[in-house]
């Protein structure tokens, strides 16, 4: 359940970040590097949450054996 919620939240946040970044790039006419920066930050946040979730799953599996 937690992974589904995290996936939904990460999709929503990523979509919002892409929309805001697109607006900034359109308005500033030249901040194209911002797209790569936001993509990197989104990837790091999602990766961090994935590792955290994986650790919790491994912990739960070890407790049941």
PQR file of N, CA, C, O and H, with PARSE charges and radii, in Angstrom:
ATOM      1  N   UNK A   1       0.827  -1.198   0.000 -0.4000 1.5000
ATOM      2  CA  UNK A   1       0.000   0.000   0.000 -0.0000 2.0000
ATOM      3  C   UNK A   1       0.869   1.258   0.000  0.5500 1.7000
ATOM      4  O   UNK A   1       0.606   2.224  -0.717 -0.5500 1.4000
ATOM      5  N   UNK A   2       1.906   1.210   0.826 -0.4000 1.5000
ATOM      6  CA  UNK A   2       2.751   2.393   0.934 -0.0000 2.0000
ATOM      7  C   UNK A   2       3.429   2.714  -0.401  0.5500 1.7000
ATOM      8  O   UNK A   2       3.576   3.881  -0.766 -0.5500 1.4000
ATOM      9  H   UNK A   2       2.120   0.426   1.408  0.4000 1.0000
ATOM     10  N   UNK A   3       3.837   1.676  -1.119 -0.4000 1.5000
ATOM     11  CA  UNK A   3       4.507   1.919  -2.399 -0.0000 2.0000
ATOM     12  C   UNK A   3       3.553   2.556  -3.411  0.5500 1.7000
ATOM     13  O   UNK A   3       3.975   3.381  -4.222 -0.5500 1.4000
ATOM     14  H   UNK A   3       3.718   0.729  -0.822  0.4000 1.0000
ATOM     15  N   UNK A   4       2.284   2.184  -3.372 -0.4000 1.5000
ATOM     16  CA  UNK A   4       1.302   2.768  -4.287 -0.0000 2.0000
ATOM     17  C   UNK A   4       1.094   4.246  -3.962  0.5500 1.7000
ATOM     18  O   UNK A   4       1.013   5.079  -4.865 -0.5500 1.4000
ATOM     19  H   UNK A   4       1.941   1.514  -2.714  0.4000 1.0000
ATOM     20  N   UNK A   5       1.008   4.564  -2.687 -0.4000 1.5000
ATOM     21  CA  UNK A   5       0.837   5.960  -2.275 -0.0000 2.0000
ATOM     22  C   UNK A   5       2.063   6.779  -2.666  0.5500 1.7000
ATOM     23  O   UNK A   5       1.934   7.882  -3.196 -0.5500 1.4000
ATOM     24  H   UNK A   5       1.073   3.888  -1.954  0.4000 1.0000
ATOM     25  N   UNK A   6       3.258   6.235  -2.401 -0.4000 1.5000
ATOM     26  CA  UNK A   6       4.477   6.952  -2.773 -0.0000 2.0000
ATOM     27  C   UNK A   6       4.572   7.154  -4.281  0.5500 1.7000
ATOM     28  O   UNK A   6       5.015   8.207  -4.738 -0.5500 1.4000
ATOM     29  H   UNK A   6       3.363   5.339  -1.970  0.4000 1.0000
ATOM     30  N   UNK A   7       4.162   6.162  -5.049 -0.4000 1.5000
ATOM     31  CA  UNK A   7       4.185   6.280  -6.506 -0.0000 2.0000
ATOM     32  C   UNK A   7       3.231   7.369  -6.978  0.5500 1.7000
ATOM     33  O   UNK A   7       3.580   8.172  -7.844 -0.5500 1.4000
ATOM     34  H   UNK A   7       3.803   5.306  -4.677  0.4000 1.0000
ATOM     35  N   UNK A   8       2.045   7.398  -6.419 -0.4000 1.5000
ATOM     36  CA  UNK A   8       1.053   8.403  -6.801 -0.0000 2.0000
ATOM     37  C   UNK A   8       1.525   9.809  -6.435  0.5500 1.7000
ATOM     38  O   UNK A   8       1.390  10.745  -7.223 -0.5500 1.4000
ATOM     39  H   UNK A   8       1.762   6.746  -5.715  0.4000 1.0000
ATOM     40  N   UNK A   9       2.074   9.944  -5.241 -0.4000 1.5000
ATOM     41  CA  UNK A   9       2.571  11.251  -4.799 -0.0000 2.0000
ATOM     42  C   UNK A   9       3.747  11.694  -5.661  0.5500 1.7000
ATOM     43  O   UNK A   9       3.820  12.855  -6.065 -0.5500 1.4000
ATOM     44  H   UNK A   9       2.183   9.184  -4.600  0.4000 1.0000
ATOM     45  N   UNK A  10       4.668  10.777  -5.943 -0.4000 1.5000
ATOM     46  CA  UNK A  10       5.828  11.152  -6.750 -0.0000 2.0000
ATOM     47  C   UNK A  10       5.415  11.544  -8.169  0.5500 1.7000
ATOM     48  O   UNK A  10       5.994  12.462  -8.751 -0.5500 1.4000
ATOM     49  H   UNK A  10       4.609   9.834  -5.615  0.4000 1.0000
ATOM     50  N   UNK A  11       4.424  10.858  -8.724 -0.4000 1.5000
ATOM     51  CA  UNK A  11       3.924  11.236 -10.049 -0.0000 2.0000
ATOM     52  C   UNK A  11       3.318  12.636 -10.037  0.5500 1.7000
ATOM     53  O   UNK A  11       3.555  13.434 -10.944 -0.5500 1.4000
ATOM     54  H   UNK A  11       3.954  10.113  -8.251  0.4000 1.0000
ATOM     55  N   UNK A  12       2.539  12.923  -9.006 -0.4000 1.5000
ATOM     56  CA  UNK A  12       1.904  14.245  -8.907 -0.0000 2.0000
ATOM     57  C   UNK A  12       2.942  15.350  -8.734  0.5500 1.7000
ATOM     58  O   UNK A  12       2.865  16.392  -9.384 -0.5500 1.4000
ATOM     59  H   UNK A  12       2.346  12.275  -8.269  0.4000 1.0000
ATOM     60  N   UNK A  13       3.910  15.115  -7.856 -0.4000 1.5000
ATOM     61  CA  UNK A  13       4.944  16.125  -7.608 -0.0000 2.0000
ATOM     62  C   UNK A  13       5.815  16.315  -8.853  0.5500 1.7000
ATOM     63  O   UNK A  13       6.160  17.442  -9.206 -0.5500 1.4000
ATOM     64  H   UNK A  13       3.973  14.269  -7.327  0.4000 1.0000
ATOM     65  N   UNK A  14       6.167  15.218  -9.509 -0.4000 1.5000
ATOM     66  CA  UNK A  14       6.982  15.324 -10.720 -0.0000 2.0000
ATOM     67  C   UNK A  14       6.240  16.086 -11.807  0.5500 1.7000
ATOM     68  O   UNK A  14       6.828  16.932 -12.481 -0.5500 1.4000
ATOM     69  H   UNK A  14       5.887  14.302  -9.222  0.4000 1.0000
ATOM     70  N   UNK A  15       4.968  15.799 -11.982 -0.4000 1.5000
ATOM     71  CA  UNK A  15       4.181  16.509 -12.995 -0.0000 2.0000
ATOM     72  C   UNK A  15       4.081  17.998 -12.682  0.5500 1.7000
ATOM     73  O   UNK A  15       4.200  18.835 -13.577 -0.5500 1.4000
ATOM     74  H   UNK A  15       4.490  15.113 -11.434  0.4000 1.0000
ATOM     75  N   UNK A  16       3.864  18.322 -11.421 -0.4000 1.5000
ATOM     76  CA  UNK A  16       3.791  19.735 -11.030 -0.0000 2.0000
ATOM     77  C   UNK A  16       5.137  20.425 -11.240  0.5500 1.7000
ATOM     78  O   UNK A  16       5.190  21.556 -11.723 -0.5500 1.4000
ATOM     79  H   UNK A  16       3.767  17.642 -10.694  0.4000 1.0000
ATOM     80  N   UNK A  17       6.215  19.747 -10.878 -0.4000 1.5000
ATOM     81  CA  UNK A  17       7.545  20.331 -11.045 -0.0000 2.0000
ATOM     82  C   UNK A  17       7.863  20.560 -12.516  0.5500 1.7000
ATOM     83  O   UNK A  17       8.438  21.588 -12.874 -0.5500 1.4000
ATOM     84  H   UNK A  17       6.172  18.828 -10.486  0.4000 1.0000
ATOM     85  N   UNK A  18       7.498  19.618 -13.364 -0.4000 1.5000
ATOM     86  CA  UNK A  18       7.732  19.770 -14.803 -0.0000 2.0000
ATOM     87  C   UNK A  18       6.910  20.932 -15.359  0.5500 1.7000
ATOM     88  O   UNK A  18       7.403  21.702 -16.184 -0.5500 1.4000
ATOM     89  H   UNK A  18       7.031  18.783 -13.073  0.4000 1.0000
ATOM     90  N   UNK A  19       5.675  21.062 -14.919 -0.4000 1.5000
ATOM     91  CA  UNK A  19       4.829  22.163 -15.395 -0.0000 2.0000
ATOM     92  C   UNK A  19       5.389  23.517 -14.963  0.5500 1.7000
ATOM     93  O   UNK A  19       5.454  24.449 -15.765 -0.5500 1.4000
ATOM     94  H   UNK A  19       5.275  20.437 -14.249  0.4000 1.0000
ATOM     95  N   UNK A  20       5.790  23.623 -13.708 -0.4000 1.5000
ATOM     96  CA  UNK A  20       6.349  24.886 -13.205 -0.0000 2.0000
ATOM     97  C   UNK A  20       7.659  25.203 -13.917  0.5500 1.7000
ATOM     98  O   UNK A  20       7.899  26.343 -14.314 -0.5500 1.4000
ATOM     99  H   UNK A  20       5.737  22.866 -13.057  0.4000 1.0000
ATOM    100  N   UNK A  21       8.499  24.193 -14.073 -0.4000 1.5000
ATOM    101  CA  UNK A  21       9.779  24.398 -14.759 -0.0000 2.0000
ATOM    102  C   UNK A  21       9.556  24.831 -16.203  0.5500 1.7000
ATOM    103  O   UNK A  21      10.242  25.724 -16.701 -0.5500 1.4000
ATOM    104  H   UNK A  21       8.304  23.267 -13.750  0.4000 1.0000
ATOM    105  N   UNK A  22       8.598  24.198 -16.873 -0.4000 1.5000
ATOM    106  CA  UNK A  22       8.278  24.592 -18.240 -0.0000 2.0000
ATOM    107  C   UNK A  22       7.818  26.035 -18.324  0.5500 1.7000
ATOM    108  O   UNK A  22       8.179  26.762 -19.249 -0.5500 1.4000
ATOM    109  H   UNK A  22       8.041  23.473 -16.468  0.4000 1.0000
ATOM    110  N   UNK A  23       7.024  26.441 -17.355 -0.4000 1.5000
ATOM    111  CA  UNK A  23       6.575  27.834 -17.319 -0.0000 2.0000
ATOM    112  C   UNK A  23       7.716  28.812 -17.109  0.5500 1.7000
ATOM    113  O   UNK A  23       7.765  29.871 -17.735 -0.5500 1.4000
ATOM    114  H   UNK A  23       6.730  25.850 -16.603  0.4000 1.0000
ATOM    115  N   UNK A  24       8.634  28.449 -16.221 -0.4000 1.5000
ATOM    116  CA  UNK A  24       9.793  29.317 -15.968 -0.0000 2.0000
ATOM    117  C   UNK A  24      10.673  29.404 -17.215  0.5500 1.7000
ATOM    118  O   UNK A  24      11.124  30.488 -17.586 -0.5500 1.4000
ATOM    119  H   UNK A  24       8.594  27.589 -15.713  0.4000 1.0000
ATOM    120  N   UNK A  25      10.914  28.267 -17.856 -0.4000 1.5000
ATOM    121  CA  UNK A  25      11.744  28.267 -19.065 -0.0000 2.0000
ATOM    122  C   UNK A  25      11.073  29.088 -20.161  0.5500 1.7000
ATOM    123  O   UNK A  25      11.745  29.842 -20.865 -0.5500 1.4000
ATOM    124  H   UNK A  25      10.548  27.387 -17.555  0.4000 1.0000
ATOM    125  N   UNK A  26       9.766  28.954 -20.313 -0.4000 1.5000
ATOM    126  CA  UNK A  26       9.041  29.715 -21.322 -0.0000 2.0000
ATOM    127  C   UNK A  26       9.106  31.212 -21.036  0.5500 1.7000
ATOM    128  O   UNK A  26       9.310  32.014 -21.948 -0.5500 1.4000
ATOM    129  H   UNK A  26       9.220  28.342 -19.741  0.4000 1.0000
ATOM    130  N   UNK A  27       8.933  31.586 -19.770 -0.4000 1.5000
ATOM    131  CA  UNK A  27       8.939  33.011 -19.416 -0.0000 2.0000
ATOM    132  C   UNK A  27      10.341  33.612 -19.479  0.5500 1.7000
ATOM    133  O   UNK A  27      10.510  34.751 -19.914 -0.5500 1.4000
ATOM    134  H   UNK A  27       8.768  30.934 -19.030  0.4000 1.0000
ATOM    135  N   UNK A  28      11.353  32.845 -19.044 -0.4000 1.5000
ATOM    136  CA  UNK A  28      12.713  33.377 -18.987 -0.0000 2.0000
ATOM    137  C   UNK A  28      13.437  33.285 -20.324  0.5500 1.7000
ATOM    138  O   UNK A  28      14.421  33.992 -20.541 -0.5500 1.4000
ATOM    139  H   UNK A  28      11.216  31.920 -18.691  0.4000 1.0000
ATOM    140  N   UNK A  29      12.971  32.440 -21.207 -0.4000 1.5000
ATOM    141  CA  UNK A  29      13.560  32.269 -22.545 -0.0000 2.0000
ATOM    142  C   UNK A  29      15.070  32.023 -22.476  0.5500 1.7000
ATOM    143  O   UNK A  29      15.864  32.791 -23.018 -0.5500 1.4000
ATOM    144  H   UNK A  29      12.171  31.867 -21.030  0.4000 1.0000
ATOM    145  N   UNK A  30      15.441  30.955 -21.810 -0.4000 1.5000
ATOM    146  CA  UNK A  30      16.862  30.642 -21.817 -0.0000 2.0000
ATOM    147  C   UNK A  30      17.349  29.836 -20.628  0.5500 1.7000
ATOM    148  O   UNK A  30      18.533  29.508 -20.558 -0.5500 1.4000
ATOM    149  H   UNK A  30      14.796  30.331 -21.369  0.4000 1.0000
ATOM    150  N   UNK A  31      16.496  29.516 -19.718 -0.4000 1.5000
ATOM    151  CA  UNK A  31      16.907  28.724 -18.553 -0.0000 2.0000
ATOM    152  C   UNK A  31      16.739  27.233 -18.859  0.5500 1.7000
ATOM    153  O   UNK A  31      16.134  26.501 -18.077 -0.5500 1.4000
ATOM    154  H   UNK A  31      15.533  29.781 -19.775  0.4000 1.0000
ATOM    155  N   UNK A  32      17.269  26.793 -19.985 -0.4000 1.5000
ATOM    156  CA  UNK A  32      17.063  25.412 -20.401 -0.0000 2.0000
ATOM    157  C   UNK A  32      17.742  24.411 -19.472  0.5500 1.7000
ATOM    158  O   UNK A  32      17.307  23.264 -19.371 -0.5500 1.4000
ATOM    159  H   UNK A  32      17.760  27.388 -20.621  0.4000 1.0000
ATOM    160  N   UNK A  33      18.804  24.837 -18.797 -0.4000 1.5000
ATOM    161  CA  UNK A  33      19.499  23.978 -17.845 -0.0000 2.0000
ATOM    162  C   UNK A  33      18.594  23.611 -16.672  0.5500 1.7000
ATOM    163  O   UNK A  33      18.826  22.603 -16.005 -0.5500 1.4000
ATOM    164  H   UNK A  33      19.157  25.768 -18.879  0.4000 1.0000
ATOM    165  N   UNK A  34      17.582  24.406 -16.418 -0.4000 1.5000
ATOM    166  CA  UNK A  34      16.685  24.166 -15.294 -0.0000 2.0000
ATOM    167  C   UNK A  34      15.932  22.847 -15.452  0.5500 1.7000
ATOM    168  O   UNK A  34      15.621  22.184 -14.463 -0.5500 1.4000
ATOM    169  H   UNK A  34      17.394  25.226 -16.960  0.4000 1.0000
ATOM    170  N   UNK A  35      15.641  22.471 -16.685 -0.4000 1.5000
ATOM    171  CA  UNK A  35      14.948  21.209 -16.940 -0.0000 2.0000
ATOM    172  C   UNK A  35      15.783  20.028 -16.449  0.5500 1.7000
ATOM    173  O   UNK A  35      15.257  19.129 -15.792 -0.5500 1.4000
ATOM    174  H   UNK A  35      15.893  23.010 -17.489  0.4000 1.0000
ATOM    175  N   UNK A  36      17.055  20.022 -16.757 -0.4000 1.5000
ATOM    176  CA  UNK A  36      17.940  18.948 -16.303 -0.0000 2.0000
ATOM    177  C   UNK A  36      18.101  18.952 -14.790  0.5500 1.7000
ATOM    178  O   UNK A  36      18.155  17.890 -14.169 -0.5500 1.4000
ATOM    179  H   UNK A  36      17.483  20.752 -17.291  0.4000 1.0000
ATOM    180  N   UNK A  37      18.175  20.116 -14.203 -0.4000 1.5000
ATOM    181  CA  UNK A  37      18.337  20.231 -12.755 -0.0000 2.0000
ATOM    182  C   UNK A  37      17.111  19.673 -12.030  0.5500 1.7000
ATOM    183  O   UNK A  37      17.248  18.933 -11.055 -0.5500 1.4000
ATOM    184  H   UNK A  37      18.131  20.979 -14.707  0.4000 1.0000
ATOM    185  N   UNK A  38      15.934  20.022 -12.496 -0.4000 1.5000
ATOM    186  CA  UNK A  38      14.706  19.536 -11.860 -0.0000 2.0000
ATOM    187  C   UNK A  38      14.575  18.025 -12.047  0.5500 1.7000
ATOM    188  O   UNK A  38      14.157  17.322 -11.127 -0.5500 1.4000
ATOM    189  H   UNK A  38      15.822  20.623 -13.288  0.4000 1.0000
ATOM    190  N   UNK A  39      14.929  17.525 -13.224 -0.4000 1.5000
ATOM    191  CA  UNK A  39      14.881  16.080 -13.465 -0.0000 2.0000
ATOM    192  C   UNK A  39      15.833  15.338 -12.522  0.5500 1.7000
ATOM    193  O   UNK A  39      15.491  14.275 -12.006 -0.5500 1.4000
ATOM    194  H   UNK A  39      15.270  18.096 -13.971  0.4000 1.0000
ATOM    195  N   UNK A  40      17.010  15.890 -12.301 -0.4000 1.5000
ATOM    196  CA  UNK A  40      17.973  15.280 -11.381 -0.0000 2.0000
ATOM    197  C   UNK A  40      17.454  15.278  -9.947  0.5500 1.7000
ATOM    198  O   UNK A  40      17.584  14.280  -9.238 -0.5500 1.4000
ATOM    199  H   UNK A  40      17.288  16.754 -12.720  0.4000 1.0000
ATOM    200  N   UNK A  41      16.876  16.375  -9.528 -0.4000 1.5000
ATOM    201  CA  UNK A  41      16.332  16.466  -8.163 -0.0000 2.0000
ATOM    202  C   UNK A  41      15.173  15.490  -7.987  0.5500 1.7000
ATOM    203  O   UNK A  41      15.094  14.803  -6.969 -0.5500 1.4000
ATOM    204  H   UNK A  41      16.771  17.186 -10.104  0.4000 1.0000
ATOM    205  N   UNK A  42      14.281  15.422  -8.963 -0.4000 1.5000
ATOM    206  CA  UNK A  42      13.157  14.483  -8.884 -0.0000 2.0000
ATOM    207  C   UNK A  42      13.672  13.045  -8.809  0.5500 1.7000
ATOM    208  O   UNK A  42      13.172  12.244  -8.019 -0.5500 1.4000
ATOM    209  H   UNK A  42      14.346  15.980  -9.790  0.4000 1.0000
ATOM    210  N   UNK A  43      14.664  12.724  -9.624 -0.4000 1.5000
ATOM    211  CA  UNK A  43      15.243  11.389  -9.604 -0.0000 2.0000
ATOM    212  C   UNK A  43      15.876  11.050  -8.274  0.5500 1.7000
ATOM    213  O   UNK A  43      15.740   9.924  -7.796 -0.5500 1.4000
ATOM    214  H   UNK A  43      15.070  13.374 -10.265  0.4000 1.0000
ATOM    215  N   UNK A  44      16.564  11.999  -7.666 -0.4000 1.5000
ATOM    216  CA  UNK A  44      17.184  11.770  -6.361 -0.0000 2.0000
ATOM    217  C   UNK A  44      16.141  11.553  -5.267  0.5500 1.7000
ATOM    218  O   UNK A  44      16.297  10.677  -4.416 -0.5500 1.4000
ATOM    219  H   UNK A  44      16.674  12.914  -8.054  0.4000 1.0000
ATOM    220  N   UNK A  45      15.097  12.340  -5.294 -0.4000 1.5000
ATOM    221  CA  UNK A  45      14.040  12.189  -4.287 -0.0000 2.0000
ATOM    222  C   UNK A  45      13.338  10.843  -4.431  0.5500 1.7000
ATOM    223  O   UNK A  45      13.099  10.157  -3.438 -0.5500 1.4000
ATOM    224  H   UNK A  45      14.969  13.052  -5.985  0.4000 1.0000
ATOM    225  N   UNK A  46      13.012  10.469  -5.648 -0.4000 1.5000
ATOM    226  CA  UNK A  46      12.358   9.178  -5.881 -0.0000 2.0000
ATOM    227  C   UNK A  46      13.290   8.031  -5.505  0.5500 1.7000
ATOM    228  O   UNK A  46      12.855   7.044  -4.912 -0.5500 1.4000
ATOM    229  H   UNK A  46      13.207  11.027  -6.455  0.4000 1.0000
ATOM    230  N   UNK A  47      14.564   8.158  -5.848 -0.4000 1.5000
ATOM    231  CA  UNK A  47      15.537   7.127  -5.475 -0.0000 2.0000
ATOM    232  C   UNK A  47      15.686   6.986  -3.979  0.5500 1.7000
ATOM    233  O   UNK A  47      15.774   5.872  -3.461 -0.5500 1.4000
ATOM    234  H   UNK A  47      14.918   8.960  -6.330  0.4000 1.0000
ATOM    235  N   UNK A  48      15.713   8.107  -3.279 -0.4000 1.5000
ATOM    236  CA  UNK A  48      15.812   8.078  -1.818 -0.0000 2.0000
ATOM    237  C   UNK A  48      14.605   7.372  -1.208  0.5500 1.7000
ATOM    238  O   UNK A  48      14.761   6.532  -0.321 -0.5500 1.4000
ATOM    239  H   UNK A  48      15.641   9.012  -3.699  0.4000 1.0000
ATOM    240  N   UNK A  49      13.419   7.703  -1.669 -0.4000 1.5000
ATOM    241  CA  UNK A  49      12.212   7.069  -1.145 -0.0000 2.0000
ATOM    242  C   UNK A  49      12.177   5.582  -1.479  0.5500 1.7000
ATOM    243  O   UNK A  49      11.702   4.780  -0.675 -0.5500 1.4000
ATOM    244  H   UNK A  49      13.292   8.385  -2.390  0.4000 1.0000
ATOM    245  N   UNK A  50      12.674   5.207  -2.656 -0.4000 1.5000
ATOM    246  CA  UNK A  50      12.702   3.800  -3.046 -0.0000 2.0000
ATOM    247  C   UNK A  50      13.642   3.002  -2.149  0.5500 1.7000
ATOM    248  O   UNK A  50      13.307   1.896  -1.725 -0.5500 1.4000
ATOM    249  H   UNK A  50      13.059   5.859  -3.309  0.4000 1.0000
ATOM    250  N   UNK A  51      14.813   3.556  -1.860 -0.4000 1.5000
ATOM    251  CA  UNK A  51      15.765   2.870  -0.979 -0.0000 2.0000
ATOM    252  C   UNK A  51      15.191   2.757   0.432  0.5500 1.7000
ATOM    253  O   UNK A  51      15.319   1.717   1.078 -0.5500 1.4000
ATOM    254  H   UNK A  51      15.085   4.454  -2.204  0.4000 1.0000
ATOM    255  N   UNK A  52      14.571   3.812   0.897 -0.4000 1.5000
ATOM    256  CA  UNK A  52      13.950   3.796   2.230 -0.0000 2.0000
ATOM    257  C   UNK A  52      12.853   2.725   2.306  0.5500 1.7000
ATOM    258  O   UNK A  52      12.775   1.983   3.285 -0.5500 1.4000
ATOM    259  H   UNK A  52      14.467   4.657   0.372  0.4000 1.0000
ATOM    260  N   UNK A  53      12.020   2.650   1.286 -0.4000 1.5000
ATOM    261  CA  UNK A  53      10.957   1.649   1.240 -0.0000 2.0000
ATOM    262  C   UNK A  53      11.541   0.243   1.183  0.5500 1.7000
ATOM    263  O   UNK A  53      11.042  -0.664   1.849 -0.5500 1.4000
ATOM    264  H   UNK A  53      12.084   3.253   0.491  0.4000 1.0000
ATOM    265  N   UNK A  54      12.588   0.057   0.399 -0.4000 1.5000
ATOM    266  CA  UNK A  54      13.232  -1.246   0.287 -0.0000 2.0000
ATOM    267  C   UNK A  54      13.819  -1.691   1.625  0.5500 1.7000
ATOM    268  O   UNK A  54      13.717  -2.863   1.990 -0.5500 1.4000
ATOM    269  H   UNK A  54      12.994   0.794  -0.142  0.4000 1.0000
ATOM    270  N   UNK A  55      14.427  -0.770   2.348 -0.4000 1.5000
ATOM    271  CA  UNK A  55      14.960  -1.095   3.675 -0.0000 2.0000
ATOM    272  C   UNK A  55      13.845  -1.532   4.623  0.5500 1.7000
ATOM    273  O   UNK A  55      14.004  -2.491   5.378 -0.5500 1.4000
ATOM    274  H   UNK A  55      14.510   0.182   2.051  0.4000 1.0000
ATOM    275  N   UNK A  56      12.724  -0.828   4.580 -0.4000 1.5000
ATOM    276  CA  UNK A  56      11.592  -1.192   5.438 -0.0000 2.0000
ATOM    277  C   UNK A  56      11.037  -2.564   5.083  0.5500 1.7000
ATOM    278  O   UNK A  56      10.672  -3.337   5.969 -0.5500 1.4000
ATOM    279  H   UNK A  56      12.594  -0.049   3.967  0.4000 1.0000
ATOM    280  N   UNK A  57      10.971  -2.869   3.791 -0.4000 1.5000
ATOM    281  CA  UNK A  57      10.474  -4.173   3.350 -0.0000 2.0000
ATOM    282  C   UNK A  57      11.411  -5.283   3.815  0.5500 1.7000
ATOM    283  O   UNK A  57      10.957  -6.316   4.307 -0.5500 1.4000
ATOM    284  H   UNK A  57      11.268  -2.242   3.071  0.4000 1.0000
ATOM    285  N   UNK A  58      12.705  -5.076   3.661 -0.4000 1.5000
ATOM    286  CA  UNK A  58      13.672  -6.084   4.107 -0.0000 2.0000
ATOM    287  C   UNK A  58      13.588  -6.280   5.621  0.5500 1.7000
ATOM    288  O   UNK A  58      13.674  -7.406   6.110 -0.5500 1.4000
ATOM    289  H   UNK A  58      13.075  -4.237   3.261  0.4000 1.0000
ATOM    290  N   UNK A  59      13.420  -5.192   6.351 -0.4000 1.5000
ATOM    291  CA  UNK A  59      13.278  -5.283   7.806 -0.0000 2.0000
ATOM    292  C   UNK A  59      12.055  -6.104   8.176  0.5500 1.7000
ATOM    293  O   UNK A  59      12.132  -6.967   9.051 -0.5500 1.4000
ATOM    294  H   UNK A  59      13.350  -4.277   5.953  0.4000 1.0000
ATOM    295  N   UNK A  60      10.922  -5.847   7.520 -0.4000 1.5000
ATOM    296  CA  UNK A  60       9.693  -6.589   7.791 -0.0000 2.0000
ATOM    297  C   UNK A  60       9.848  -8.064   7.436  0.5500 1.7000
ATOM    298  O   UNK A  60       9.366  -8.929   8.168 -0.5500 1.4000
ATOM    299  H   UNK A  60      10.860  -5.145   6.810  0.4000 1.0000
ATOM    300  N   UNK A  61      10.503  -8.355   6.343 -0.4000 1.5000
ATOM    301  CA  UNK A  61      10.682  -9.747   5.941 -0.0000 2.0000
ATOM    302  C   UNK A  61      11.589 -10.493   6.917  0.5500 1.7000
ATOM    303  O   UNK A  61      11.368 -11.674   7.187 -0.5500 1.4000
ATOM    304  H   UNK A  61      10.894  -7.653   5.749  0.4000 1.0000
ATOM    305  N   UNK A  62      12.585  -9.830   7.435 -0.4000 1.5000
ATOM    306  CA  UNK A  62      13.472 -10.471   8.410 -0.0000 2.0000
ATOM    307  C   UNK A  62      12.763 -10.739   9.731  0.5500 1.7000
ATOM    308  O   UNK A  62      13.057 -11.729  10.401 -0.5500 1.4000
ATOM    309  H   UNK A  62      12.764  -8.871   7.215  0.4000 1.0000
ATOM    310  N   UNK A  63      11.847  -9.885  10.106 -0.4000 1.5000
ATOM    311  CA  UNK A  63      11.101 -10.084  11.355 -0.0000 2.0000
ATOM    312  C   UNK A  63      10.154 -11.266  11.255  0.5500 1.7000
ATOM    313  O   UNK A  63       9.865 -11.906  12.266 -0.5500 1.4000
ATOM    314  H   UNK A  63      11.607  -9.081   9.562  0.4000 1.0000
ATOM    315  N   UNK A  64       9.668 -11.570  10.068 -0.4000 1.5000
ATOM    316  CA  UNK A  64       8.696 -12.649   9.912 -0.0000 2.0000
ATOM    317  C   UNK A  64       9.357 -14.031   9.823  0.5500 1.7000
ATOM    318  O   UNK A  64       8.670 -15.048   9.912 -0.5500 1.4000
ATOM    319  H   UNK A  64       9.903 -11.050   9.246  0.4000 1.0000
ATOM    320  N   UNK A  65      10.672 -14.073   9.652 -0.4000 1.5000
ATOM    321  CA  UNK A  65      11.340 -15.375   9.562 -0.0000 2.0000
ATOM    322  C   UNK A  65      12.031 -15.744  10.851  0.5500 1.7000
ATOM    323  O   UNK A  65      12.641 -16.810  10.942 -0.5500 1.4000
ATOM    324  H   UNK A  65      11.230 -13.246   9.580  0.4000 1.0000
TER
END
